[in-house]
Every structure is written in C-alpha cells, then in structure tokens.
Amino acid sequence: MSTMHKAVATASGYTSPRFSGVHDAFESNLRNGDDIGASVAVYHRGELVVDLWGGARDTSGTPYPEDALHVGYSVTKGVMGLVLASLVDTGEVDLDAPVSAYWPEFGAAGKDGVVVRELASHRAGLPAFDEPVTKADLADWDGCVRRLARQEPAWYPGIRHGYHALTLGYLVGEVTRRASGKSVGALLRERFAQDGDLQAWIGLPTEHNDRVVRYQDASPTPGIGAFLASAANSPGTLTHATFNNPVVTADLFNDPAMWRPEIPAANGVFDARSLARLYSSLVDGPLRTISPTTVNRVRRQQAHGPDEILVDQPTRFGTVFALSSPRQPMLGHGSLGHDGLGGHLAFAHPESGITLAYLTNRAIPDPTPHTRLWRLLSAVAAAL
C-alpha cells in the first residue's frame, strides 16, 4: 500500500447512525487501496443519509475535494433514462410509437418498424457507426444522428440486443430532441434542477472544468474486461467496431475538450450527491417527480441474456436503464440504474426507497461488480 493511500484513508462528510456501516466500508476501500479518491451518496425515501468523500484527487496525494465532479461515462445513460422517463410521464414520448414518428429520417434502411422501446433497450442493431468516426466527430450532434439515420442495422431490430456504448446517446437523445425541441442536457437542467443546486450536466459549462477529478489508473481496458482486449485484436467484429470507432478508454473523457459537447451516453458530469438525488425522482418521498406507473414501465425487462457486443457478459436492460443482474446486482430485484466505465454506479431501488451514487477516480480493469462496490452495497443492505 502506498504512503499516499495511508495518508488519505479517511472519509469526510455525513452518515446517519443507521447507515454507519457505509462509512466503514468506504474507509476500508481507501485504506486497502481499492480507491484513490471517491465519493458516495445515499438517499432513503428522499432524505440524504450518506454523503461521504475522501482519499486523493490524484496520485500526487492532493486531497479529494468536497465539491469534486466526475465524468460519469455510462452512468450518463441512466441520467438520460431519467430524462426520457420524464417525457414518457408527461405523454410527450410514447414508448410503443415508431421512432420514425418523431424522427422521420430514421425510418431509412429498413428501420421504419423500430419502436422507441426497442431503440432505448439496445435492440435497434446500431451499436457502432458504420463509417469512420473520430473523437472530434463525437461533438458533431447533427453529423452523428445523420450517420445513424441512414445506417442499416447490424441485426434485425428487436430480436437481439447488443450494448450501444456511444450510439445510444445519439439515438435516444434525438428522439427526446424531436419530441420536446430540447437536448437531453437542456431537459436535465430544466426538469430536474429547478432549485439551481443540482451539480449535474450533460454538456459541462467550462467554468466548472477545474472541479473535474480525472481517472488516474486509466489502463487500456478499464471496466470492460477480457472481451475488449480480445476485440481490439479482432477487426471486423461488431465489438471491435463499437469500442474502436473511435477508441473507447477511460482516457477518452479525461480530455476537457470532451466535457462541453453533449454526448449523453458517456460524458455527463456529476457529483455523487446530485446523482443520488436525481434517482430519488423515482422513489416515494419528497423528491419524487416521476410516477410509479412510469417507473414500472421503464424498469420492465426489455432485453436479457447474451449480449452481441459484451460477448462474455450477459446483460439485462429495461428502457435505457440497466436492471439488476449478476453483472451488476445493485440492491437486487427491482433496481434500475447504470454503471460506468471503470467503476462508477448510480441507481434506485424503489421497493426500499434507496438511491445510491458512487464515483471514483480509480478505473479498475476487472469486470463488474468490483469488491469496493460489494462492500458499499452490502453495508447499505445491512442497514435496511
């Protein structure tokens, strides 16, 4: 264990007595070196019961700040799911309507029968761009959605599923934009940040750049596991295309130039307490804004089992949200949320009223769930 880890292996913040085990688990992660710096927040039926941060901002030992922000990577998908759920709740989006009812151009190349629910559950057959795309191209919203609209699906939509790592944000985001006239990032601020205190953006204002804590252990395949290393050496596969056009690693969004555009599958920027608060919109309590009926609709299983892209990791999805599975159990049956490249996690478990967000600056290359998350989740479960 490094001296740096020993020096910062304490947590700051607040934990209610009932959830004191979360404090112990969090400090254990820091003490063991499983985390360099991290934050975790838990709400219970709309009340903040855990708000912890600690460790180091970077490998030099700079203390991890109370106001730290993190790029969420695929945790951003869950936040996009909240935005879509809000539009479903108000009747602005019908999950059973054809995508082309909102986005006529999408109906090209045999996609006219794809419905929103299929598109939003990784079943549309568009996991990768079929034209070369650079890192800079990801900032060109109109260019990306035009590419996807004219593209032929890689499989017959609806019958299989495969993780749409980057493309899901453009696909779902364009439906929400056509339905509402506003981007996912604008809808997030408009519908969930009314009091102005929410530290959550898809499209980060540059004045907050200095608060962003970057991944420190950004190995070539963090959080993805052996299949990505294999796919990197297997050109011509869908997995290779998904994660190599452009190359997806933790370093991709360590670049401040990638924080300002809206890439709603991957580049949301959050603090842990705001993420957990966002998910409280799904559970009973003073922060609920999305009806139980809509919550049940978006957490209804749409895809499960072998994943065409994550070839060694079976996955399970509702509408945008990942659902509890052996890969990511969260708090068990009924949980909905999303993990993020390298170890982030945010979710709700409506039955218990728990919402949790965990953000870290140490990208671990092992497949999820990580030991550090097991400790935190076990401590939360023990308090219930």
C-alpha positions in Angstrom: 0.0 0.0 0.0 1.4 3.4 -0.9 2.1 6.1 1.7 -0.2 8.4 -0.2 -3.1 6.0 0.3 -2.4 5.7 4.0 -2.3 9.5 4.4 -5.8 10.0 2.9 -7.6 6.9 4.1 -10.2 8.7 6.0 -13.7 9.9 5.0 -15.2 13.3 5.3 -18.9 14.1 5.3 -22.0 12.8 7.0 -23.6 9.4 7.7 -26.8 8.9 9.7 -26.3 6.4 12.5 -28.4 3.7 10.8 -26.1 3.7 7.8 -22.8 3.9 9.7 -21.6 0.7 8.1 -21.4 2.6 4.8 -18.8 4.9 6.3 -16.8 1.9 7.5 -17.0 0.3 4.1 -16.0 3.5 2.3 -12.9 4.0 4.5 -12.0 0.3 4.0 -11.9 0.9 0.3 -9.5 3.8 0.8 -7.4 2.0 3.4 -7.0 -1.0 1.2 -6.0 1.0 -1.8 -9.1 -0.1 -3.8 -9.9 3.5 -4.2 -7.5 6.5 -4.7 -10.3 9.1 -4.2 -14.1 8.6 -4.3 -17.4 9.9 -3.1 -20.7 8.1 -2.3 -24.1 9.4 -1.5 -27.3 7.6 -0.4 -30.8 8.9 -0.1 -33.5 6.9 1.7 -37.0 7.9 0.7 -35.8 11.4 -0.3 -33.6 12.0 2.8 -29.8 12.3 2.4 -28.5 9.6 4.8 -24.9 9.2 3.4 -22.7 11.9 1.9 -19.1 10.9 2.0 -15.9 11.8 0.2 -12.3 11.1 0.8 -8.9 10.0 -0.5 -6.8 11.8 -3.0 -7.7 13.8 -6.1 -4.7 12.4 -8.0 -1.6 10.2 -7.5 0.4 13.2 -6.0 -1.8 13.0 -2.9 -3.8 16.2 -3.4 -6.8 15.8 -1.1 -10.0 14.8 -2.8 -12.3 17.9 -2.7 -15.8 18.1 -1.2 -17.1 19.7 -4.5 -15.5 17.1 -6.8 -17.1 16.4 -10.1 -16.6 13.2 -12.2 -17.2 12.4 -15.8 -19.8 9.6 -15.4 -19.1 7.6 -18.6 -22.1 5.2 -18.9 -23.6 6.4 -15.7 -24.7 9.2 -18.0 -27.0 6.7 -19.8 -29.1 6.3 -16.6 -29.5 10.1 -16.3 -30.6 10.1 -20.0 -33.1 7.4 -18.9 -34.5 9.8 -16.3 -34.9 12.5 -18.9 -36.7 10.0 -21.2 -38.9 8.8 -18.3 -39.9 12.4 -17.6 -41.1 12.7 -21.2 -42.9 9.4 -21.0 -44.6 10.5 -17.8 -46.0 13.7 -19.4 -47.1 11.9 -22.5 -44.6 13.7 -24.8 -43.0 10.3 -25.8 -44.8 7.1 -26.4 -42.5 4.1 -25.9 -44.6 2.0 -28.3 -44.6 4.5 -31.1 -42.3 4.1 -34.1 -39.1 6.1 -33.8 -39.9 7.5 -37.3 -43.0 9.2 -35.8 -40.6 11.6 -34.1 -37.6 11.3 -36.3 -38.8 10.5 -39.9 -35.3 10.2 -41.3 -34.6 7.2 -39.0 -37.0 5.1 -41.0 -34.5 4.6 -43.8 -32.6 1.3 -44.5 -35.3 -1.0 -43.1 -35.7 0.7 -39.7 -39.2 2.0 -40.2 -40.7 -0.6 -37.8 -38.4 0.1 -34.9 -40.3 1.4 -31.9 -38.9 3.7 -29.2 -38.8 1.0 -26.6 -36.6 -1.2 -28.8 -34.3 1.7 -29.7 -33.9 2.5 -26.0 -33.0 -1.0 -24.9 -30.0 -1.7 -27.2 -32.1 -3.7 -29.7 -32.0 -1.5 -32.7 -28.9 -3.1 -34.2 -26.9 0.1 -34.3 -24.2 -0.4 -31.7 -21.4 1.1 -33.8 -21.1 3.7 -36.5 -20.5 2.0 -39.9 -18.5 5.0 -41.2 -15.2 6.2 -39.7 -15.7 8.5 -36.7 -13.0 10.5 -34.9 -13.0 11.7 -31.3 -13.8 15.2 -32.6 -16.7 13.9 -34.6 -18.5 12.9 -31.4 -19.1 16.6 -30.7 -21.0 17.0 -34.0 -24.5 16.0 -32.9 -26.1 16.6 -36.3 -23.4 14.6 -38.1 -23.7 11.7 -35.8 -27.5 11.4 -36.0 -27.4 11.7 -39.8 -25.0 8.8 -39.9 -27.2 6.6 -37.7 -30.4 7.6 -39.5 -29.1 6.3 -42.9 -27.4 3.3 -41.5 -28.6 -0.3 -41.9 -29.0 -2.3 -38.7 -26.4 -5.0 -37.9 -29.2 -7.4 -36.9 -33.0 -7.4 -37.4 -34.2 -4.9 -34.8 -36.0 -6.2 -31.8 -34.9 -9.8 -31.9 -31.4 -9.5 -30.3 -29.6 -6.9 -28.1 -26.1 -5.6 -28.0 -24.6 -2.8 -26.0 -24.8 0.6 -27.8 -21.8 2.1 -25.9 -21.8 5.6 -27.6 -24.6 5.4 -30.2 -27.4 5.0 -27.6 -27.0 8.6 -26.6 -27.5 10.0 -30.1 -30.4 7.6 -30.8 -32.4 8.3 -27.6 -31.2 11.8 -27.5 -32.5 12.6 -31.0 -35.9 11.1 -30.1 -36.2 13.3 -27.0 -35.0 16.4 -29.0 -37.5 15.8 -31.8 -40.3 15.3 -29.2 -39.5 18.2 -27.0 -37.4 20.6 -29.1 -34.7 20.5 -26.5 -31.5 18.5 -26.0 -31.0 15.9 -23.2 -28.7 18.3 -21.4 -31.2 21.1 -21.6 -34.0 18.9 -20.4 -31.9 17.6 -17.5 -31.4 21.2 -16.2 -35.0 22.3 -16.9 -36.8 19.3 -15.3 -34.5 18.3 -12.5 -32.5 21.3 -11.4 -35.3 23.8 -10.6 -33.6 25.0 -7.4 -30.3 25.6 -9.2 -28.3 23.5 -6.7 -28.1 20.3 -8.8 -24.4 19.6 -9.8 -25.2 17.6 -12.9 -24.7 18.4 -16.5 -24.6 16.7 -19.9 -22.5 19.4 -21.6 -20.5 20.9 -18.8 -20.1 24.7 -18.6 -16.4 25.4 -18.8 -16.4 27.4 -15.5 -16.6 24.0 -13.7 -13.7 22.4 -15.5 -11.3 22.8 -12.6 -13.6 20.7 -10.3 -13.5 17.6 -12.5 -11.5 14.8 -11.0 -9.9 12.7 -13.7 -9.4 8.9 -13.7 -5.8 8.1 -12.5 -5.5 4.4 -13.4 -6.7 4.6 -17.0 -5.5 1.3 -18.4 -6.4 0.4 -22.0 -9.4 -1.7 -21.0 -10.7 -0.3 -17.6 -14.0 -1.8 -16.5 -14.6 -3.7 -19.7 -12.7 -7.0 -19.1 -11.1 -9.6 -21.3 -13.5 -9.4 -24.2 -12.4 -5.8 -25.1 -8.8 -6.8 -25.1 -9.7 -9.6 -27.4 -11.9 -7.4 -29.6 -9.1 -4.9 -30.0 -7.2 -7.6 -31.9 -10.2 -8.8 -33.9 -11.0 -6.2 -36.6 -14.2 -6.9 -38.4 -16.2 -7.8 -35.3 -19.1 -5.7 -34.0 -17.4 -5.5 -30.6 -14.2 -4.1 -32.3 -16.3 -1.5 -34.2 -18.2 -0.5 -31.1 -15.1 0.2 -29.0 -12.6 1.3 -31.7 -14.5 3.8 -33.8 -13.3 5.9 -32.1 -11.3 4.1 -29.4 -13.1 4.0 -26.1 -10.9 4.0 -23.0 -11.1 5.9 -19.7 -8.7 8.4 -21.2 -11.2 9.4 -23.9 -13.2 11.6 -21.5 -10.2 12.6 -19.4 -9.8 15.3 -22.0 -11.6 18.7 -21.1 -12.4 19.2 -24.8 -14.8 16.2 -24.4 -16.8 17.7 -21.5 -18.5 20.6 -23.2 -20.4 18.9 -26.1 -23.4 16.7 -25.3 -22.6 13.0 -25.6 -25.5 11.6 -23.5 -24.3 8.0 -23.5 -21.0 8.9 -21.9 -19.9 12.4 -20.9 -22.3 13.6 -18.2 -20.5 15.3 -15.3 -21.9 14.9 -11.8 -21.2 14.9 -8.1 -22.4 11.9 -6.1 -25.0 13.6 -4.0 -26.7 15.1 -7.1 -26.7 11.7 -8.9 -28.3 10.0 -5.9 -30.8 12.9 -5.6 -31.7 12.6 -9.3 -32.6 8.9 -8.8 -34.8 10.0 -5.9 -37.2 11.2 -8.6 -38.1 7.5 -9.0 -39.0 6.6 -5.4 -41.6 7.5 -2.8 -40.7 10.7 -0.8 -40.5 14.4 -1.2 -38.2 14.3 -4.3 -40.4 12.0 -6.4 -41.2 13.6 -9.8 -41.9 10.5 -11.9 -45.0 8.4 -11.3 -44.9 4.8 -10.1 -46.6 3.8 -13.3 -43.9 5.2 -15.4 -41.2 3.8 -13.2 -42.6 0.3 -13.6 -42.8 0.8 -17.4 -39.2 1.8 -17.8 -37.9 -0.9 -15.5 -39.9 -3.7 -17.3 -37.3 -6.1 -18.8 -36.8 -5.5 -22.5 -33.5 -7.4 -23.1 -31.6 -10.0 -21.2 -29.0 -12.7 -21.7 -26.1 -13.0 -24.2 -25.1 -9.6 -25.4 -24.0 -9.2 -29.1 -21.3 -6.7 -28.0 -20.3 -7.5 -24.4 -19.7 -11.1 -25.5 -18.6 -12.5 -22.2 -21.0 -10.6 -20.0 -24.8 -11.3 -20.2 -26.7 -8.1 -19.7 -30.2 -7.1 -18.7 -32.0 -3.8 -19.7 -35.2 -2.0 -19.2 -35.8 1.2 -21.2 -32.4 2.8 -21.2 -31.7 1.6 -17.6 -29.7 -1.4 -16.7 -31.6 -3.8 -14.4 -30.2 -5.9 -11.6 -28.2 -8.8 -12.8 -25.2 -11.0 -11.7 -23.0 -8.5 -13.6 -24.4 -5.6 -11.6 -26.7 -6.6 -8.8 -27.3 -3.1 -7.2 -29.8 -3.9 -4.4 -31.4 -6.8 -6.2 -34.7 -7.3 -7.9 -36.4 -4.0 -8.8 -33.2 -2.0 -9.0 -32.7 0.3 -12.1 -29.7 2.5 -12.9 -26.4 2.2 -14.7 -22.7 1.6 -14.1 -19.9 3.5 -15.8 -16.6 2.6 -17.3 -14.0 1.8 -14.6 -16.4 1.5 -11.6 -19.0 4.3 -11.2 -22.5 3.3 -10.3 -25.8 5.1 -9.7 -29.3 3.5 -9.2 -32.6 3.4 -7.5 -34.3 0.6 -5.6 -37.9 1.8 -5.3 -39.0 -1.0 -3.0 -36.6 0.0 -0.3 -36.6 3.7 -1.1 -32.8 3.7 -1.6 -30.9 5.7 -4.2 -27.2 5.5 -4.4 -24.4 7.1 -6.4 -20.7 6.1 -6.2 -18.0 7.9 -8.2 -14.3 7.0 -8.2 -11.1 8.2 -9.8 -9.5 4.8 -9.9 -10.5 2.9 -13.0 -10.3 -0.9 -12.3 -9.8 -3.2 -15.3 -11.7 -6.1 -13.9 -15.3 -6.8 -15.0 -18.0 -5.5 -12.6 -19.1 -5.9 -9.8 -15.9 -4.7 -8.1 -15.0 -5.6 -4.5 -15.2 -2.0 -3.4 -18.8 -1.8 -4.7 -19.8 -5.0 -3.0 -18.6 -3.6 0.3 -20.7 -0.4 -0.1 -23.8 -2.3 -1.3 -23.6 -4.9 1.4 -23.4 -2.1 4.0 -26.4 -0.4 2.6 -28.4 -3.6 2.5 -27.4 -4.4 6.1 -29.0 -1.1 7.2 -32.4 -1.9 5.7 
